[in-house]
Amino acid sequence: MVAIGVILKSPSDVGFIKAAENAIKIALNAVLKGTYLTNYSISSFNMSDLFSGISTGMIVGGILILFLSFFGCCGGCFKMSKLLIVYSISVGVFLVVELIVVILMYAAPSTIQGSIKDLFKRTMEDFRGIQGENIASLGWMFVIYEFECCGVNSYKDFHNFAPQWNRFPIDNGTNITAPITCCKSLITEGDISCATEKGLNIYEQGCFDAIWDKVLGKPLYAGLGFTSMFVFQAVLIIFSAILSKTITDDARIEPIYG
């Protein structure tokens, strides 16, 4: 987790991530060129900014797991029952929390999904459209391009949660109904009718559902993954508990002094 977090902190140095970043820049530059907005630049687009929060969370989480593993390792190697008890209780708490989250995800999806959707909608507050060079604008354009989606639930979310969105992106005064990057077809010669109410031709699926389907949309694989994780953690708890019960004061490994 720490390694992945560090990689996400500097994804431009990773080959396949840099290739994806360049592909997105090319696509967005094509949109800017097609709308004659060549005075704007997306050179500041950096995927490390998009992944900043995720990478920090993975690094912190990885360090916490490292310390927890240290308790289990030292408790087992040096036969210290107190460390093993702390380890087994901690893993047990993690397991219970994970079970609750997974059950809510599938049995009552609105509970978890509603919170995530609210978080997504808050990120739209700084969305400014195709001219935006801030992280919120570039981030949303990345998600729209990568997952071929529009908005959290639909394009209408931009009307409700993006007060800074410029709905008149070109000088002819055309009022767009959806962000230009949501268009299914490539913009050419300043024709942005695909984003207007009359000629609307955009991605209909919301980005939350698109991401959810791609990450957790296959119940069989998700079920196998979660089950394997839960069984592994249960085995760790059981064996650490058994080991702590068998440890006596005579069995403890004491430091050797010269």
N, C-alpha and C positions, 0 to 999 in steps of 0.2 A: 504493500500500500504506500509506503514511504517512497519507494522507487518510482511508482506510477505517478504519485503526486509531484515529485521532482521533475519528471518528464513533462507533465502537463504545465508546469511552471515555465518551461522553455520549449514549447512544442515546435517553434520555428527551427530548432536544431535537429528535429526528428524528421527523417526523410518523407515518410508517408503522410505525416501531418502537414509538413510544409507543402507537399504536392496538393493536398486538399485545400489548403489556404490559398495557394496560387490559382487553383481552379475556380474558387469562389471569387477571387479578385477579378479574374478574367470575365466571369459571368456578370458581375456587378458593373464592371467597366463597360461591358457591351450594353447594359441597360442605360447607363449614363450617356453613352454615345448615341444610342437610339432616341433618347429624349432631348438631345442637344445640350445636356447639362455637363459639358466638358470642363466647366470651370470648377467643378467639385472633384475632390480626390479621395480615394479610399486607401491611400498608401498607409494610413495609420491603422488599417485593419490588422489586428494581431490576435491569433487564437489563444495566446497565453492570457490575454485580458478576459476572454470569454470564460476560460476554465479556472480563473483565479480562485473563486470561492470553492469550487470542487477540489482543486489541487490542495488548497490549504486544509480543507476538511480531511482529505485522505492522509496528508502528512501527520496531522494531529492524531487522527484515529490510529494510524500505523504505530506511532510512538506509544500511545496508550496500550495497544495490544502487545507491543514489545515489552513494556514493563510488566503487564499481566503474565506474559509467557515467562518472564524472568522469575516470577514467584513460583510458577509451576515447575520450572526447570530446577531451580535451587531447592525447592521443597522436596522434589523427587530424588535428586542426586545426593543431597546432604541429609535426607530423611528428617525434615523439619515439618512436623504436622501442622503447625500454625500457618505456615506459608501455603501449604496444600489446601487448608480449609479456606483461606482467603481466596485462593485461586479457584476452587470449585464453586464457591458462593458467587464470585464475580462472573464466571462463565455461565452459571445458572441464571443469574439476573439478565445477562445478555440474551440467553436462549429464550427466556420468558418474553422479554420485550420483542424479540424478533418474531416469535410465534404470534403475539398479539397483532403486530403490524401486518404480517402476511395474511392472517385471518381476516383482518379488516379490509385489506386490499381486495380480497376476492369475495368475501361474504357481505361486506358493507362498503363497496368501493367509493360511495359518495363521501364517506368520512375522510379517507386519506386523499382521494382525488380532489375533493373540494378544497382542502388546504393547499395542495400543490397548485391547483388552478388559480387560487387567490394570489399565491406568490408569483406566478407567471404574469398575472394581470398587473401587479404592482411594477413589474419591470417595463411595462408599456408606457408608464407615465412620462418617461424621457424619450420615447420614440418620436423621431422627427421626420421620418420618411427617407426618400432616396437621397436627399441632400444632407442628411444627418451624418456627422463624422464621429459622434460620441459612441460609447460602447453599447448603449441600449439599442440605438438604431442599427449599428453594424451587427450586433448580436442577433436581433430579430431578422435582419435580412439573411444572415447565415442560416438560421433555423428554417426560414421559409424556403430558401434555395435547397438546402440539404434534404429536407423531409417533404418537400412539395406540398406545403400546407399554408394556411392563412389564419392568423389570429389564434387565440386560445381555443375557443369553441368554433368560431367562424370569423369572417372579416368584420362583422359588426362590432367585435370587441374593440377595434381601433377607434370606432366612433365614441364608445363609452369610456375607454380607459386611457386614451392617448391624446390628452389635451394639446400637446405641442406638435402633433402631426400636421404637416403642411399639405392641405388638400388641393392646393393650386401649384403643382410642381413646375409647370412651364408657363411661359409668359402669355400664352393665348387665353388665359383665364379659365381653362377647363377645370371643372370641379370633379375630382376623382372620388369614387365610392370605396375603393379598396387600395391599399398600397400597390404601387406599380410592380414591385417584385413578386406580388401574388399572381401576376398574369401567367397563364399557361404558355402563351406564345411570346417570342422575343419581340421587344419594342423596336420598331424601325421607322425612320423618317418622322420622328416626333408624333407618331400615332399612338396615343395612350387610351384609345377607346376601350380596350380590354379591361381597363380599371374603372370605367365610367358606368353609370347606372344603365344606360341604354345598351351598351355593347359588352356587358360584364362577362368576362371569360377568365375566371380565376380558379385557383385550387379551392375546392369546396370543403375538404376535410380540415378540421381544426388541428393545430400543431400539437396540442396535448394528446389527442387520440392517435395522431401519427407517431409520436415518440413512444407512447405507451404500447402501441401495437408492435413497434419494432423491437422494443426492449423486453416487454413482458407479455406480448400478445400471443405467445405460443404456450398454452397451459401445460402441455406435456413436458417440454424442456424446462420451463420454469419450475414445475412440480418436482422434477428429478433433481434440479439444482438445489432447491430449498430443502428437499428431503435429505439429500446427501449432507448438506451443511448442518442440519439439525441432528442427524444421527452421529456425525463426527463430534459435535459438541457434547452430545449426551454421553458418548463413550469417554471423552475427556473427563467429564464430571464424575462418572461412575468409577473409573480407575483411580482418579485422584482421591476420591472418598475412601475407596478400599485401601489404598496405600497409606493414607493418613491414619486409618484404624489399626493397621498392623505395626505402626511405628511405636517403639517404646524408647524410654530414655537411654537404655543400653545400646539401642540400635543406631542412635544418632552418630553422625560422623563429626568428630570434634577437630578443631584446628590442631596442627602439629607444631609444637614450639621447639625450636632448636635448643 
